[in-house]
């Protein structure tokens, strides 16, 4: 049983399907029959794209899906050559690479993945069903309580995966069953972002990503969308980007680079503005659990909620879904004790990436150390060295550890 039918839950269902006769997915939301934003996906109206690792895992779980997306108007993009990266105030040098992402709207992404997963033998997806609790007997989860339009019902389950995201009630469920709540690590970011969709010249295939700096704690993304569109998401730490179109463009021009403002100047606004707020980076340390009920696992944003500017939420969920699939192939009983520590490894890497950048922008007591100085030197050097940009993108794709950016041996003498 999977709680949650967003991207994390859908990838989980695909990972479970080869190993279970029946996989049931419950989601609290009404699930639209066409690609459109839905209420319970707060980031559904904002900039999205799939990094290389996410594309690779999706293709493993649902063979052929990448080309299906392309046929529906999405685009395989070279994350180096097709994207302008501005990091730490530097325009990074780029060259063609083998890091291929997928430029696609969130609504098309989720809609088609859901259709593919629903078509798998034995998979059922039930909208407007809310998992409200678990029943733990003799140290194992035996069933879940589900609320819908009728009376609550108890549903038996051999394995329960919580993929309900940032609003997960799993800490409460554990406490109610007599297990300790997880320790939580948090770094407040108070990040607001406002998004608009613009018309795009069909000849333009590029995207733009502009990171914040200490002097300009604001950021932006302009991503290619199917249907000759761009989606712009402008972000501010502790400050909400403006809603008015003229003010919005002025804000875009105030980013560490004016590229986004220059690119959309004169383009027609098709949708927006839409706002989203991220109060904090959060990591629930389930990997530290000393007691844990069998048959229960968290996945995706139920474990960690990171600043979306770094784009790693879906990537982490994909890595964890693939890990779950691989561990099930071993057919051993100690699933949780193997899964929880190992799924924390990529989270630790993504956490280092997000918090290293955010601490300098949000912590009044922050004092830069040697690692921060090395990162600043790294991006300064990457402005003229595409090999360093390639390494940075491998780190962002969670293919290399963040420590590569702070390693003194990484930078040329």
C-alpha angles and dihedrals in degrees: 000000000000122000109209132033100211120110095290093050094045093051089047091053090050090050092050098043098084091054104043132058091219131022116188121194121195123194129180093217133079105253113223121230092220132047103277138126118275132207100246096051100077094184094047093105095048138081114298137167135160120247120218096265092053092050091049093051094045089052091050093050097039109024115213095018095118094061089043089059091049089052088053092054104273120129136223104227133193102238090211106037099033099043128067107218121199110184127171087353095304127115101228121228112242139192133176112292142177092244102112121183131177121248105207138133117259091238094055091042096054096037095055095041089051091051092050093047093046089055093057113107112263097012120125125184117198117191123203092029117123123200103220104173150349133238113222116193125173092352097309137091107248103172145353132230113237127194122201137143091304132046118315114268136199114231121198116232136178091200130017121197118192108213096154093122132214092351092056116150093199094113088056092046091052092049092049089053092051099259125125120262114245121259109251127217115201138179113186114227104162089205122180125187132184123197138200133179118226136187114261130209102246089227091063113088099164134107131202130217120185120185127205128259132203089253093046108030094189134094143188146196130202109188132186114248132191115259097048092291140129125206117212121198117184119191137195133188107233090345127088114225110238125266099214113095097231092045090046091056090046088053090050089053090053093060118108085270128028093216096112094047091049093047099051096038106125094010118130118252110234101175142003166344098219123168134207131180129207111191099187150347105257132191119183104205100220087150088073094057114134093189126031136168116244117244097035129104136166121216139184120347089000084075103033136009111196134184103279091218086083092053099219106122097095091038092057092047090050093051091048093048090051090048090052091051092050094047092050088056088066090062093215127146099227094077099141095047090054098038103047098057094041096048088053091063097075090039090057090053094048090044090055091051095048100041096043090060098037098047092064090053102041110026111084090199094052115133117184115243134194093282092054090050091050091051090051090051090046094058092043089055093043089062087077102022117070090189089065090048088053090053091049090052091049088054092049088050088053090241091118130033120257088240089076088074092054097040109115089216092061096070123070114249 
